[in-house]
Amino acid sequence: MARAVSNRTKGVNTAIAGALGFLMFFPILWILFLAFKTEEDAIRAPLEVLFGSGWTMESFATVQARSDYFKHFSNSVIISLGSTFLGLLVAIPAAWSMAFVPSKHTRNVLMWMLSTKMLPPVGVLVPIYLIFRDLELLDSRFGLTIVLMLINLPIIIWMLYTYFKEIPGEILEAARMDGATLRAEILYVLTPMAIPGMASTVLLNIILAWNEAFWTINLTASNAAPLTQFITSYSSPEGLFYAKLSAASVMAIAPILIMGWFSQKQLVRGLTFGAVK
Amino acid sequence: MPTKHTLLSTAVGVGIAALASTAVAEEITIATVNNADMIVMQKLAPQWEEATGNTINWVVLEENVLRQRTTQDIATGGGSFDIMFIGAYETPIWGANGWLTSLNDFGDDPDYDLEDIFQLVRNGLSADGNLYAVPLYSETSFTFYRTDLFEKAGIAAPTEQITYTEFAEMAAKLHDPDNGVFGTCQRGKAGWGENMAFVGTMANAFGARWFDMDWNPQLDSPEWNAAITYYVDLMNNSGPPGATANGHNENRALFKDGKCATWVDATSAANDVRNPATSNVADVTDFFQAPKQETDKGTGWFWSWALAIPASSQKADTAKDFLKWATSKEYFQMVGDTEGWVAVPSGTRASIHEDPRLLEAAPFAETIKNAIFSVDPADPTRDPVPYTGVQFVAIPEFQGIGNYVGQQVAAALAGQVTVEQALANGQQFAVREMTKAGYIK
C-alpha cells in the first residue's frame, strides 16, 4: 500500500534529490564547459569562464591533431567488449552451477572470489608485469582483455549468481523432465528469463572495463593504449592544459555516457531485478 | 619472357630490399611528459621521421604516472620504451644500476659537439663518469617579482643576493590581500618535487642538511627548525590562503594572473610568465636571485629534464640517432625559427645561450644562465654531506623520505601539527628508512 506523502514533502524531496544530482553531475558539466574554452579562458574565475569568454572547438581540434583518438577509441571498444564477452563465457556456467547445483563449498568459493577484489591491484602489479613481459603480452590488446576479464570476473559471477538464484529451480526441473539437455536448459530456458540481469551485468562490466585506468595505463605503451591513457596524456605537470584535458575527457567519456543514457532503463531494471517479490 | 634465373634474381633482389628497408626503418616508442617543450618536440619530430624513415610512437603521461611507469618498466627490463624523458634525480641512480645505455660515444661525434652542453648539466646526468642522458632543458630557481608593485611600495629591486629575513620584510610590505595581491606565493602542496623543492633549497640557505657524513638524518637540527618556522611564518603572514593546495602550476597561474608580488620558483617558467600571450604580468615581471640566509650555498635548485635510452631497448641505435637530433644545436635553432626564440629550451647549450637572437627575444636568458652556473649539486650545503643534489638527495630512498617530510611540512603549514612535531615525525621516518636500507646501523 502506498504511503501518503504530502505535496510539500514531495516538493522538498524533489528539490533535495535535484540538488544532490546536480552536485554529483557538476564536475562533468564543468569539464564540458572548459572543453569549449581556450586555455587562457579556462583558468579564469568561474563566472568569467561562463559569461566573460567565448566558446571554441579549438581544444578538440588540437587534441585530435596531437593524439590518435580513433586508435585509442577502438582499443577501448575491443578491450571492454572482449573482456566482457570472455567473462560471460566463463561466468554463466560458473554462476549456473553455483545457483542450481550448489555444494557445501559454494558459499566459501563465492566469498573467496569476492575477496580477490579486496586486494589492492598494485600488490600484484610487479608479478603480473613480469609474467606479461615473459609472455610478450605487454602493450597487447589480448593481454589487457584477459586481465580485465579476470579482474571483473568475480563481479560478473556474483551478479549472475544473484539473478539466477531468483529463478525458480522448478522451471529448470520441468525443462529437464521434458528432456532438455544442459545446453538447451541454459540457452532456451535460463537465459531468456535472466536477460534483464545479464544485460545489466554486460552493461556494468563494459562501463567498468572502459573506465579501468590502473591496468590499462600500466600494461600498455602505445599499441594497445585505450582512452584512459589518452586522457592522462593531457594531464600536465608544467603549464596548464585544462581546456585540452577537458576536451580529451569529454571525447573519452562521451561514448560510454551515450551508451549508458540509452541503456539506463535496462540497467536499472537489471539492477533492481528480484528486489520486489 | 623472363628466364628462371631472372625471376629468381628479381625475387632475391626484392627480398633483400625488403629486408634492408625493415632493418633501416624502425619504430621507436618514447615515454614523455606533457610540457610545452615536449609538445614542440612532438610537433617537429616528423622532420626526423621523414629524414630517416623511422617512426615514433609517443606515450605521453602525467609526470607522476610517467615516473612510476618508467621506473617499473626499466627495473623489470620490460622494454616497453626505447627513449624515456627522465630527470636529474633518476639519471645517476638508474645509470649506476646499469639500467641505462651509456651515451659516452656522443663525445666522438664532432657534429653533435657534446662539449657545448654545459659541464654542470652533463655532470648532473652522469654516474661513475659515464653520461647516461642528454638534456632538453635545465633549470634552477630564482625570484620572480613584480616591478610595478615594488615601485609602488618604494622597494628597490635587489641587485645582490638578499637574505630570507629581508625577503620576508619585502613580502610583508607588498602583502595587500584586500586588493587581491599576496606578498609571496610559494609551493605548499606536499611532495618531494613540490613543496620540498622550495623548502629544501631554503633549508640549505638556513645551514641545514638532510644527512651528516655518516648518513644520519638531521631533520631535528636547529637549522631545519629555523627554516620551517620561517617558512610557516612567511606563508601565514604574507601568503595566499589555502597555500597547501598550491604547487608549481597553481602558483604559476596565480602569478600570471597578477595575484603574487613575489615567487621563488623554476627559471623554466620565465618564458611563460614573460609571454604577453599567456600572462597578464609579462611587462611588469623581472627576476633576482633566490635569497640566502646563513649561507649562499644550495639556495637555487638544480633540475634537468633529459632523454635517456633504457638498457632494455632493442633499438638503441635508432634511439641514439633521435637523441642526437633532438638535443642538437640545429634542433634548438629550429625551435627558435619556428616557435620564436623566447620558446627555446634554456640552460643546455652554450652556443644557444650566446645566440644574439635568443638574447634579443629573451633578455633574461643571461640571468637564467648565471643562476644555473651558481649552483653546484656536488657541494650543496654549508656543512659537508655525503650526497649530491641540491633540492634532493640522489639516493633511491629519498623519494619516500622527501614525500613524507613534505607531508609533515604541509601539515605544519596548515596548522595541524607544530613545526617541532612535524620535524620530529620526519626525523623518525628518515631514521627508520635509512636503517632499513642499511645506511645506518
Chai-1 contact restraints between the chains, C-beta under 6 A:
chainA,res_idxA,chainB,res_idxB,connection_type,confidence,min_distance_angstrom,max_distance_angstrom,comment,restraint_id
A,I43,B,A253,contact,1.0,0.0,6.0,A-B,restraint_1
A,Y129,B,T76,contact,1.0,0.0,6.0,A-B,restraint_2
A,L130,B,T76,contact,1.0,0.0,6.0,A-B,restraint_3
A,R133,B,G78,contact,1.0,0.0,6.0,A-B,restraint_4
A,L138,B,G78,contact,1.0,0.0,6.0,A-B,restraint_5
A,L138,B,S80,contact,1.0,0.0,6.0,A-B,restraint_6
A,D139,B,S80,contact,1.0,0.0,6.0,A-B,restraint_7
A,A221,B,T29,contact,1.0,0.0,6.0,A-B,restraint_8
A,A221,B,V59,contact,1.0,0.0,6.0,A-B,restraint_9
A,A221,B,S80,contact,1.0,0.0,6.0,A-B,restraint_10
A,S222,B,T29,contact,1.0,0.0,6.0,A-B,restraint_11
A,S222,B,N57,contact,1.0,0.0,6.0,A-B,restraint_12
A,S222,B,V59,contact,1.0,0.0,6.0,A-B,restraint_13
A,T232,B,L61,contact,1.0,0.0,6.0,A-B,restraint_14
A,T232,B,E62,contact,1.0,0.0,6.0,A-B,restraint_15
A,T232,B,V65,contact,1.0,0.0,6.0,A-B,restraint_16
A,S233,B,N34,contact,1.0,0.0,6.0,A-B,restraint_17
A,S233,B,V60,contact,1.0,0.0,6.0,A-B,restraint_18
A,S235,B,E62,contact,1.0,0.0,6.0,A-B,restraint_19
A,S236,B,N34,contact,1.0,0.0,6.0,A-B,restraint_20
A,P237,B,V33,contact,1.0,0.0,6.0,A-B,restraint_21
A,P237,B,E63,contact,1.0,0.0,6.0,A-B,restraint_22
A,E238,B,N35,contact,1.0,0.0,6.0,A-B,restraint_23
A,G239,B,A36,contact,1.0,0.0,6.0,A-B,restraint_24
A,L240,B,N249,contact,1.0,0.0,6.0,A-B,restraint_25
